């Protein structure tokens, strides 16, 4: 490859070399740029908890995921409205139910 340095080490040799690095070779923060500061254990754990709580529907949601076939033209029209098109489609269905209540 042009512009690339080739490495004669095998994958296993590279992994072994990385495992054998002394702890003193780890990243050391210079104390100047806060964006470069490594996260503390507490910050990492808080980030993991935050990511886990954001997955899926919020607790207490009264929505059910389904598979629904709609005309391509209908789908394209809602998607063309941008982010949040599923919510707008749901609102349109709710409005239809109000107007056509039995």
Secondary structure by P-SEA (a helix, b strand, c coil): cccbbbbcccaaaaaaaaaaccccccccccccccccccccaaaaaaaaaaaaaaccccccccbbbbbbbccaaaaaaaaaaccaaaaaaaaaaaaaaaaccc
